[in-house]
Amino acid sequence: MGQRQYDVIGIGIGPFNLGLAALIDGLDDSLDAAFLDQQSEFIWHEDMLIEGSTLVSSILGDLVTPADPTNPHSFLNYLHHHDRFWEFYNYENFRIPRKEYNKYCNWVIDRLDSCQFGQRVDAVRVTESGEFLIQADSTTGTGVTEYRCDDIVLGTGSQPYVPESLRGHPDDDVFHSSGYLSQRDRCLDADTITVVGSGQSAAEIVLDLLRKQPDNEYRIDWFTRSDGFYPVDSSKLTRELRSSDYMEYFYDLPQETSEERVDQQDLLYKGIAPDTSAAIYNTLYHYSVDEDPDIGMLAKTEVESIGAGSGDTYQLQCHQWEEDERFCHESEVVILGTGYRRTIPEFLELVREHIKFAGENQFEIGENFEVETRGLDGSIFAQNRGFHEHGFNTADLSLGAYQAGTIINEILGEEVYKVGQGDRFQSFGTDQFLEQSSQSGRIEEIPLSSD
Ligand SMILES: Cc1cc2nc3c(=O)[nH]c(=O)nc-3n(C[C@H](O)[C@H](O)[C@H](O)COP(=O)(O)OP(=O)(O)OC[C@H]3O[C@@H](n4cnc5c(N)ncnc54)[C@H](O)[C@@H]3O)c2cc1C
């Protein structure tokens, strides 16, 4: 069993920890870091790399640029290395193909020495001298490696979520959207397909199935329990909320307020990208010139359970909650776009007593993305986690460099990366507004008018 000593170990190599690895690489050896991932290689949401699908965020918010535009691991440098700059220039679109984002991340990984794949972290413990000891099992059978480090950064992302009442059916027929491409041939063979959910993944799958429908002749049904097949609000003024300033403002709200707000902000991140929504509509419109498209769509409808149907089908028990009507629906294939959930990684079991939790599957997370702990010398940071503390935009790729830069500044105890510049037009909170407005002042500081 080998043993290596590091300043920082990142667990999980998704875009968030990869951005951290790239920013650490730009530091001239001030931090010795390693990043471990259980996959044999990086493939970004492999079964959702649907042809034609694009990022929903701008590639200017790549792994490093928002924290350090001079970092060599930028997307622009990737383009330059691949002789694609002018093609991108003429593409005139910051929403690059998802497949290209995957290639960009792999290019960055190939240039870094710190990323190790095929390493599944099974346990984290604390040594007598107060360091973390991380045990990783090789998924290629080369045994267990132990890594010692001062600080840990969790970047294990979120996991596909299927409600309990919809579980327990053969994966070939009833599966989560995260497995779509592996099951697409099965779908093309089916007579009836039902998609559940109205987030971006469900919408992209419906669009893909619609485009293939003329050659395969299945019926598509699409249910969502949401109020409608609504788009995510990506207008420019709303996009200002996808900023470090808004995260900082949100962090300072009282806990009850932030919990309440996060529940009310679904349309800021959970809906369908407007161009995907338009593409679905336009495809239907084109089909309808010849005949009614073979599709059913119903919102406000929860699929409450799935059981056996007639023949090869499954029977879905559905509830239109606004009318309080229940009905059955049969389908050969059911695709569950039921989202993702963050869980507490099992490998933290041995240090669990040191960690402060804010609720089920929820760490207490501080302003600088550090998990609140007790009795530890080192720190545990968590990227893409502080949903309730930092707001809906923690999962936004363009805020990854901000989170990573903040963590590096915190570990090194100085501002090596300039993050959170405050460059947006609107103010978040009264303090910010009053600071820039000579017309306004706090009531207690302004003399009351006499009438
Ligand atoms: C299909 C899809 C498209 C998306 N598109 C966008 C977009 O365009 N823009 C945007 O802003 N957001 C997007 N998101 C949301 C979010 O930004 C992504 O999910 C992003 O991949 C999250 O990155 P991450 O680094 O937190 O985790 P992940 O990408 O999920 O990576 C986590 C990694 O941790 C590893 N891991 C887990 N446990 C262990 C362990 N015990 N040991 C070792 N490794 C482990 C996993 O193998 C995995 O590789 C998208 C989400 C999905 C599902």
PDBQT file of the ligand as one rigid body, heavy atoms in Angstrom, charges set to zero:
ROOT
HETATM    1  C1  LIG A 501     -26.837  16.669 -18.358  1.00  0.00    +0.000 C 
HETATM    2  C2  LIG A 501     -26.413  17.863 -17.536  1.00  0.00    +0.000 A 
HETATM    3  C3  LIG A 501     -26.013  19.021 -18.196  1.00  0.00    +0.000 A 
HETATM    4  C4  LIG A 501     -25.629  20.141 -17.452  1.00  0.00    +0.000 A 
HETATM    5  N1  LIG A 501     -25.276  21.264 -18.130  1.00  0.00    +0.000 NA
HETATM    6  C5  LIG A 501     -24.933  22.366 -17.426  1.00  0.00    +0.000 A 
HETATM    7  C6  LIG A 501     -24.583  23.580 -18.123  1.00  0.00    +0.000 A 
HETATM    8  O1  LIG A 501     -24.586  23.646 -19.342  1.00  0.00    +0.000 OA
HETATM    9  N2  LIG A 501     -24.245  24.664 -17.373  1.00  0.00    +0.000 N 
HETATM   10  C7  LIG A 501     -24.268  24.644 -16.014  1.00  0.00    +0.000 A 
HETATM   11  O2  LIG A 501     -23.983  25.659 -15.390  1.00  0.00    +0.000 OA
HETATM   12  N3  LIG A 501     -24.582  23.507 -15.333  1.00  0.00    +0.000 NA
HETATM   13  C8  LIG A 501     -24.913  22.376 -16.002  1.00  0.00    +0.000 A 
HETATM   14  N4  LIG A 501     -25.243  21.235 -15.315  1.00  0.00    +0.000 N 
HETATM   15  C9  LIG A 501     -25.225  21.234 -13.828  1.00  0.00    +0.000 C 
HETATM   16  C10 LIG A 501     -23.798  21.016 -13.202  1.00  0.00    +0.000 C 
HETATM   17  O3  LIG A 501     -22.978  22.097 -13.500  1.00  0.00    +0.000 OA
HETATM   18  C11 LIG A 501     -23.156  19.721 -13.665  1.00  0.00    +0.000 C 
HETATM   19  O4  LIG A 501     -23.892  18.644 -13.144  1.00  0.00    +0.000 OA
HETATM   20  C12 LIG A 501     -21.675  19.524 -13.260  1.00  0.00    +0.000 C 
HETATM   21  O5  LIG A 501     -21.192  18.349 -13.860  1.00  0.00    +0.000 OA
HETATM   22  C13 LIG A 501     -21.470  19.436 -11.760  1.00  0.00    +0.000 C 
HETATM   23  O6  LIG A 501     -20.085  19.289 -11.573  1.00  0.00    +0.000 OA
HETATM   24  P1  LIG A 501     -19.387  18.665 -10.277  1.00  0.00    +0.000 P 
HETATM   25  O7  LIG A 501     -17.943  18.852 -10.474  1.00  0.00    +0.000 OA
HETATM   26  O8  LIG A 501     -20.006  19.232  -9.058  1.00  0.00    +0.000 OA
HETATM   27  O9  LIG A 501     -19.811  17.123 -10.252  1.00  0.00    +0.000 OA
HETATM   28  P2  LIG A 501     -19.840  15.968 -11.328  1.00  0.00    +0.000 P 
HETATM   29  O10 LIG A 501     -19.656  16.477 -12.694  1.00  0.00    +0.000 OA
HETATM   30  O11 LIG A 501     -21.074  15.181 -11.037  1.00  0.00    +0.000 OA
HETATM   31  O12 LIG A 501     -18.568  15.080 -10.967  1.00  0.00    +0.000 OA
HETATM   32  C14 LIG A 501     -18.451  14.424  -9.734  1.00  0.00    +0.000 C 
HETATM   33  C15 LIG A 501     -17.374  13.380  -9.846  1.00  0.00    +0.000 C 
HETATM   34  O13 LIG A 501     -17.126  12.830  -8.546  1.00  0.00    +0.000 OA
HETATM   35  C16 LIG A 501     -16.772  11.478  -8.704  1.00  0.00    +0.000 C 
HETATM   36  N5  LIG A 501     -16.935  10.757  -7.445  1.00  0.00    +0.000 N 
HETATM   37  C17 LIG A 501     -18.071  10.613  -6.718  1.00  0.00    +0.000 A 
HETATM   38  N6  LIG A 501     -17.814   9.851  -5.630  1.00  0.00    +0.000 NA
HETATM   39  C18 LIG A 501     -16.503   9.518  -5.662  1.00  0.00    +0.000 A 
HETATM   40  C19 LIG A 501     -15.644   8.733  -4.821  1.00  0.00    +0.000 A 
HETATM   41  N7  LIG A 501     -16.078   8.136  -3.720  1.00  0.00    +0.000 N 
HETATM   42  N8  LIG A 501     -14.346   8.611  -5.187  1.00  0.00    +0.000 NA
HETATM   43  C20 LIG A 501     -13.859   9.196  -6.302  1.00  0.00    +0.000 A 
HETATM   44  N9  LIG A 501     -14.643   9.928  -7.129  1.00  0.00    +0.000 NA
HETATM   45  C21 LIG A 501     -15.938  10.097  -6.818  1.00  0.00    +0.000 A 
HETATM   46  C22 LIG A 501     -17.694  11.002  -9.818  1.00  0.00    +0.000 C 
HETATM   47  O14 LIG A 501     -17.137   9.867 -10.456  1.00  0.00    +0.000 OA
HETATM   48  C23 LIG A 501     -17.755  12.203 -10.749  1.00  0.00    +0.000 C 
HETATM   49  O15 LIG A 501     -16.820  12.095 -11.795  1.00  0.00    +0.000 OA
HETATM   50  C24 LIG A 501     -25.632  20.106 -16.018  1.00  0.00    +0.000 A 
HETATM   51  C25 LIG A 501     -26.063  18.940 -15.381  1.00  0.00    +0.000 A 
HETATM   52  C26 LIG A 501     -26.444  17.836 -16.122  1.00  0.00    +0.000 A 
HETATM   53  C27 LIG A 501     -26.910  16.597 -15.403  1.00  0.00    +0.000 C 
ENDROOT
TORSDOF 0
